[in-house]
Amino acid sequence: MCINKYLKRLTIAFVLVGSIFFNSLLIAQTASTSPYSRYGVGDLNNKGLAQSFALGGTHIAVQNDSTPMFLINAANPASYSNIRLTTADLGLGYSRLQLENANAKTTTHSAALSHIAIGLPLTKWWGLSFGLLPYSTVGYKVSDQQEIANVGTVNFLYEGTGGLNQAFIGNGIKPLYGLPRKFSKTKKYKALISNKKADSSAKTEAEILADIKAARKIYKRRKNLQNLSLGLNVSYLFGNIENSARSIFPGGLLAFNTRTYTTKRVKDIYFDYGIQHAFVLDSFKHRELKEKVSIIWGATFTAQTNVKSKIDSLSYSYFNSSTGYEIIKDTIVNSNNVDGTITLPLSFGFGIAFKKGDKWMVAADYIIQNWSSYQAFNQSQGLKNSMRATIGVQYVPNSKAVGLENYKKRIHYRAGLKYYQSAIELKSTPLIEYAVTAGVGLPVGRNYLLQNFSMVNIGVEYGQRGTTTNGLIKENILKVSLGFTINDRWFVKPKYD
């Protein structure tokens, strides 16, 4: 119990401190050091939180279990309707990136606060969540040397930092909640379970059994219908993306170097939608199952959106002095606060999950994004449509086990696989990413009477992106996610003073 109280206080302290400094930490955007973050709006963040990370990023059909630990699934707002306890989630992330081409290797490290989220149960059919998380990250420094006819050697240097952040608030509802209860009050239900017919004559035993079976069938069908959930996230996107490009002529006596510097600033509203539906099977071929089986399907959708942006542009030619300082020769472009838009693509995802009791869950996602429509200030980057496929497995030996000797039985064991065909294609070579993930959820304390629970979620991902063929760069990626989740029952009026 003392450990539980200590962890809860520590997590709350993290949330409070993180809430104060989260904005500045995200704007710094130190989580990406990939040369491929140069394209589009950078490396995209998977909005699934710590639990989803260890499942390969699988999230579309994942929803709160019927028993703790409860979670927040910000990637599909329909899941909020299943929130049963007030939930707080804080995450930290670490990344080790090894960059490799045909001639050399280099390794970079980065760490950042990954998310803060709060989930609240408003009613049995309505839940709400809000929080902060990165939408994308940019961080790269790339050089390229080329021999150009009639010009000679030219060194190109590209640098970028920043990214977009996402402050969101979402709602999930069950629009058909209460159908079984309403059906049980109808004349049809009462007639089916009655021992008499409409003409007041007595039913035979066979008719009684048939009518009861029919009533149960209708009741069960409506019980499954009430598990339909719809959700909406309203997000405020904000952040800066800074890009710099240089052309340097090391051997040119009459040629001046050039530099172009841009800063894009984004501030606008962004919507994404979700749906989930769970079917619960407690019998199969008239045989009662020892453990209920749930089949959950879900979908997410985001329409193509033009987000409002402003851009500062500066382009000039220069030469280096004998002491190494830049001496500007001519200013080519100098503009500030130019209004424009960045077109974010249509996105659609479908997921399915199978759960056996509280022990097993297997889930899979398929997501496509129409990045070929991407434009920033009326300029495209020749991006392609992307595709992501993931699968994840979770196993809990016995979530209700008590006692320190049974602690291992309460641990959530997770693993996953990810395949991602990104929107980037260079030198006729698509950029492909493969990854394998694993992790655990470590419960800390439990109190069924007070309904409070805590969990530490640890996830590890190892993968590769890109290739060394055609002069490209291969990335060996190691990521670690650390999440703190607390559940508690709030807003309950005490029965005794």
N, C-alpha and C positions, 0 to 999 in steps of 0.2 A: 504493500500500500504506500509506503514512504517513497519507494522508487517511482511509483505511478504519479504521486503528487509532485515529486521533483521534476519528472519529465514534463508534466503538464505545465508547470510554472516556467520551465526552461523554454518550452515551445511557445507559450504565450509571449514570453519576453522576446523570442526571435521574431514573432509576428509583429509585435509593436515596434521594435527597432527596425525591422525590415520594411514596415509600412512607411516609416519616416524617410529611410534612405533608398528605398527601392527605385524611385524615379531616377535618381542620379546614377545608381548602379547600372540600370538598364541603358540609359543614354550613353554611358561609357562603352557598352557593348564589347566586352573583352572575350566573349565566348566563342568567337570564330577567328581562325587564322588561316582559312582556306583560300587559295587563289581562285577557287570556283565561286566564292561569294561575291565575285566581281559582277556577276550576271543577275539580271532581274533586280529584286529588292534584297538579295543576299540569300544566305542559308535559312531555310524555313524552319520554324520551331514546330515540333509535334505537340499539340495542345493537351494530349493525354498526360496526366501527372505521373508521380513516382511509380504507382502500380502498373500503369500502362507501359512505362519505359521498359520494365523487365519482361513484359509480354511481347516484345518486338515492336512496341508502338501500337499494338492492337487496342481499339477503344470503342468502335462504333456501336457494338451490341453489348458492351460491358455496362452493367448497372449495379446498384447497391444490392448486396446480399440480403437475405432475409434475417441473417444474424450478423453481428459485428465481426470483422471491422467494416464500418461504412466508409465510403470513399466519395470523392468528388471527381466526376468525369466531365471536365470543361469542354472536351472535344465534341460531345453530343449533348446539347442542353435538354433533350428529352429525358435524360437520366435523372435530372433534378427532382422529378416527381416522385422518385423512390427514396429520397432522403428522409430518414426517420429520426436522426439525432443531429443536433448542431455539430457541424464538422469544420475543423480548421486544418489547413494543409500548407506546409512550408517546405520548399525544396531547394537544394543546392546541387550544382553540377560541376564536374571536372572533366576536362578533355585533354588527351595527349594525342597529338597529330604528327605523324611522321610523313614528310613529303619526300618523294623519290622520283627522279627521272633517270635517264640512261647514264648520267655522269656523276650524280651526287645525291646525298641524303641529308635531310635536316629535320630536327624535331622541335616542336613547340608545345607549350603547356598553357592552359588557361583555366580559370575557375570563375564562377559567377553564381549569383542568386538566380534560381530558375523560375520560381513562381511563388505567389501567395494567393490562397483562395479560401473563401468561407462559404459554407453551405448551410441553409436554414430550412427546416420543414415548416411550412406555413399551415398546411392542413394535411389530411391523409391523401389528398389527391393533387397537392400543389407544393412545389419546392422552389427555392430561390438560391442563386449562387452569385458571388461577385469576387473579383480578384484582379491581379496584375500578372502578366507574363509577357515574354518577348514574342513578337510575331516573326521577326527575322533578324539576323545578325550579319554584319559586314566587317571583314578584317583581312586584308591581303596586301602583299607587296611583291610584285612580279616584274622581272626584267627580261628583255628579249633583245638579242642582237641580230641584225639583219644586214646583208650586203645588197645595196640597191644600185642598179645600173645608173651610171652618170652622176651618182651621188657619193657612193662609197659606203663606209660603215656607219650605221645608225643604231644607237642604243635607245630602246624604248623602255620606259619605266612607268609602271602603273601601281598606284596605291589607293587604298580605300579603307574607311572606318565608319562605324555607326550602325544603324539598323532601325527597325520599327518596333514599337512597343504597343501593347494591347491592354487597355483597362476595360474590363467587361462586366456586365451584369446580365444574368439570364434567368428565365423562368421555364419550368417544366410542369405540365398539367396532364391529368388523366381525364379527358372530356367525358368518358363513358363510365366514370367511377360511380358505383352505387346501383348498377343495373341488376345484380342478383337480389339485392334488398328490395328494389322496386318491384321486381317480378314476383317475389314472395308475398307481396301485398295485393296482387291482381286477382280478379275473379277466376281467370284461367288456372292459375296455380292452385287456388283453393278448391276449384272443381276437380282438378286432377288428383289431389291428395284426399279428397272426400270419399267416404264409403258409399255415397249415393250418386245416382245419375241425375241428369237435369230434370227428368220427370219424377224425381224423388224415389224411384225404385232402387232397390239394393243392387250393388255391383257384385259380380261373381269374384271369387278369389283371383282368378286369372286376370280379370279386368282391373282389379285393384293393383296388382303387381305391375301390369303393363302401364297403367297411368302413373304410378310412382316412378317407374323407370323413365317415362317420358318427361316427368317434371324434373327429375335429377339431370337428365340430358340437357334440357333447356337451361336449367340453372347453371350447369357447368359451362355451357357455351357462353352464357352472359358473363360468367365469372372470368372467362378468358378474354372476352371483349373489353372488360373494364381495365385490363392491363395495357391497353393502348395508351402510349404517352406521346405528347407533342411538346416541342421546346424551341426556344428562340434565345439567342445571345445578341445583345446590342453592345458593340465594342467601340471604343474611342481609340483610333490609331493615331499615334504620334511618334515623332522621332526625326532624326537627321541622318542623311546618307551623304558622306563626303567622298568625292572621287578626284583623283589627280592623275594626269597623264603628261609625260615628258618625252620629247624627242631630242636626243643629244647627238651632236655631230662631232665626235672626238678628233677627227682629222681634217675637218673643213675649215679653211682659213677665212673664207668669205661667207660661210653659212652661220646663221644664228640659231641657237637652241630655242625650242618653243615649250611652253607649259600651258596646260589648260586645267583649270580648277573649278569644280562645281560643288555646290551644296544644295541638296534637295531637302525641303522641310515639309513634312506631312502632318496634317491635322484634320481628321474627318471621322465620320461615323461609318461603321461597317456592320453588316448583319450576317449571321449564319443560322441555319435551321436544322432541326433534327427530329427524328421519329424513332420510336422503339415499340415493339409488341412482344409480349412474353406469353407463351403457351405452357401450361403446367400439366404434365401427364402423371397421374397417380395410379393408373392401371393400364394394362396392355393385353388385348385379347381376353378381356373379362377377368384378368388376373391382377390382383393388387400388387403394386411395386413396393419393395421394401424401402426404397428411397425415391422421392419424387424426382422427376426429370423435367427440366425447364428448357425449352427451345426459344431463344430470343433472337429476333432479327431487328436490324436497325438500318437507318440511312441518314446521311447528312447532305446538306446542300448549301452552296453559297453562290449567289448570282454574280455575274460579271459586274464589277463595280469600278466606277471612276472616282477615286479619292482626290480631294482637293490638295494641291501642293503649291509650293513656291520654290523658285530656284534662283540662286546667285551664281553668276558665271563670270570668270575672269580668265582671259587668254592673252598671252604676251610672248614676245620674242626677247631673248636675253643672251648675254655672254658672261662668262665667269672671269672675274678679276684675278690678278696674280695672287691675291690672298684668299681666293676661293669664294668670294661673295658674288651674288647674282647682280649684274648691271642690266636693268631693263632697257631695251632698245626701242621697242614699239608696243603699245597696247592694242591688241586686235579686238577684243571684246571685253566690256566691263558693264555688267547689268546686275541689278539687285531687285529682289522681291517681285519677280515676274511670275504671274499667276499661270497655273496649268493644272494638269491632272496626271495621275498614274493609274493605268488600267490594271486592276487585279483580276485574275481569271475566274471564270466559272469553275466550280469544283463540285464533284459528286462522289459520294462514297457509299458502299453497301457492306454490311457486316452481319455475321451470324455467330451465335454462341450456343453451346450445349453445356448444361450444368446438371450434375448428378448429385442431388442432395446438397450438402455444404462442403463436399470433399473435392469433386472434380469440376473443372471448367476448361473447355476448349473453345477458343474464339478465333475468328479470321476476318480480315478486312481487305477490301479492294477499293482503291481511291484513284480517280483520274482528275487532272486539272488541265484546263485549256490554256496553257501558257503561250500558245501561238498567237493569242490575241493581245499579249502584253505590250503596252506602250508606256513610255515615260516622256511627257512633254512632246507628244507626236512623233517620237522616235522609237522604233522597235529594235530588238537585239537578235532577231532571228531565232527566238526560242521555239522549242517544240513542245507538244503536249506531253505531260508527265504521267507516270503510272506507279502506284505503290501497292504492293501486296505483302501482308503480314499474317502471321499465325502465332498464337500464344497459348500456353497451357499453365494452369494453376492447380496445385494439389494441397489440400489441408487434411492431414490424417484425422484429426478430431478437434473441431473448433470449440467444442464445449468441455474439453478435458480440463480438469482442475488439478492443482498441486504442482510443485516445482518438478517433481519426478516425471510429470507428463508434459513438460514445457515443449519438447520437440514436436509433440503431436499438434500443438496449436500454431506452429509456424506455417506461414504461407510460402510454399515453394513455387517459383515461377521460372519459365523459360520461353524463348520465342525466336522466330526467324523473320528477317526482313529482306525484301527485294525492292529496289527503287530504281526505276528508269527516269532520270531527272529530265528537266527541260533543256539541258545544255547538250549541244552536239558540236564538237570541234574537229575540224579536218576530217569530216565525214565519219567521225567516231562518236557514238552516243556515250554519255557519261552514265555508267551503271554503278550502283552501290549494293553490296551484300553485307549483311550483318547477322550475328547470332547474339542473343541476350540471355541473361540469367539473373536471378535475384531472389531475395527472401523478404518476407514481411515479419518482423519480430514484434509480437505483442508484448506490451509492458503493462502489467496489472489488469485487473478486470473487476467490475462490481456490477452484477446484474441488478441489484436492488436500486442503486443510484443511477444506473445506466451511463457509466462513463468508461471509456476505453482509450488506450493509447497504442500507437504502433510506430516503429521505425522501419521504413522501407528502403532497402538497399538494392540497387540494380547495376549491372555491368553490361556494357555492349562492346563487342569487338567486330570490326568490319573493314572493308576496303572499298575505295571509290576511285574510279578512273583507271588508267593504264599508262604504261611507259612507252607504248608504241606510238608512232607518228609524232615523236617529240613531245608527248603530253606528260602530265604528272600523275603519279599514283599516290593515293593517300591511304595510309594504314591508321585506322581510327580506334582509339580506346576511350570510352566514356564511362564515367561513374556517376550515378545519381543517388543522392541521399535525401530522403523525404521524412518529415515528421507529421504524423496525423493524429489528431485528438478528436474524440467524440464525447459529447456530454449532453445531458438533457437540460435545456434552458426553458425559461418562460412557463414553468409549471408552478401553479399556485399551491402552496403547502396546505395540507389538510389540518395541520396542528401548528400552533404558534410555539 
